[in-house]
Amino acid sequence: MLVDADGMNNRNRLLFHVDEAMSWECVRDLERMRTLTLLIRNIVSQSEPPSDVVQGIEEVADALREVFAALAEGEKL
């Protein structure tokens, strides 16, 4: 979806940060992932991306919010 979004503003910048957010180091550090997710969402808001790109990023952001909510309630992952 994002890779195929030719002509999208900030596409390469967004791809860089998405790749970074999916790295093993970031996946193991949820605070870092939260920061990168916010950065990615900010780039998307400035980029006029296709709707499927926005939807995919929002799904990841929602899942991350659920993880932090579960952690706040004392659940172990």
N, C-alpha and C positions, 0 to 999 in steps of 0.2 A: 504494500500500500504506500508507504512513505518513499520507498526506493523508486516506485513507478510514478511518483508525483513530479514529473518533469515540468520545469518552468515555475515551480513554486518558489516564492521568495524565501530565503534563509534555509533552503532544503539541505544544503551541505552542512551548515552549522547544526541544524536539527539532527541530521544523521549522525554527526560526530557525538553529540550529547546522548542520543538514544543508545548508540553503541557503548558509550562509557557507562550508562546506567545499567546496561545488561551485562557488564563485565562481572566476573566472579567476585572481585574485590568489592564492588558496589552492592551486589546482591547480599553479601555477607554483612554489610554495614548499612542497616536500614535508615539511619539518620542521613547518611550520604545519599542514599537513594531518594529519600524524601526531598532533599535539597535539589538534586538533579531533576526530579519530577516537576518541581516548581519552576525551575529554569526552563525546562522543555515546554511546559504549559505557557509560560510567558513568551517564548519564541513563537509558539503556535498562534498565540493571540495577535501577533504582529505580522503573520505570514500569509493569511488568506489561503489556508490549506483545503484540500478536498475534505468532504464531510467524513469519509471513512478514516482519514488520518486523525481527525479530531475525536471521533468515536473511539478509536483504538487507544489513544492517549488517555482519554477520560476513563476508560475501563481499567487501565493500569492504575491511574490515580485513585479510583474508587477502591480497588483491591488493596492498595497500600493503606488507605484510610481504615479499611476494615481490619487490617493487620495491627495497626497502631491502637485501634479501639479494643481489640482482643487483648493486646499486651497490657493496656491500661486497666483492664478488668482482671488481670492476673493470669490469663491463660498462657500456657507454655506452648511454644510452636515447635 
